[in-house]
Amino acid sequence: MVYSFKVISSTSLFLIMISCLNIAASQNLCSNTVCSLNEPVIRFPFRIQNRQSKSCGYPGFEISCGSSNETILELPFSGKFVVQAIDYDRQEIRINDQEKLPCRSNPFA
């Protein structure tokens, strides 16, 4: 009886340790990251494509790093924009038009 209790205790401890290691490893994969030193910090709900797992960000909130390591956000039907800053507390993102296209007219005007 004592022997089986030790085996169960050892097995339980081992499984708990493995679970903790898996949690720590997954958190490391989703740690804050940047495209380059002076670029905005990227964290959930965003993720950097090809650098972080899809589980690190919300679907549709993918960020990429440009050829000069600038932070790029692509919006459907609008194009690519350079991310200047992200304020996670205020839920604001400041972007610049990478292609510097003229302003689009309002079709409802």
ABEGO torsion letter per residue (X at the ends): XAAAAAAAAAAAAAAAAAAAAAAAAAAAAABBBBABAABBBBBOABBBBGABBAAABBBGABBBBBAAGBBBBBBBGAEBBBBABBBAAAGBBBBBBAAGBBBBBBAAX
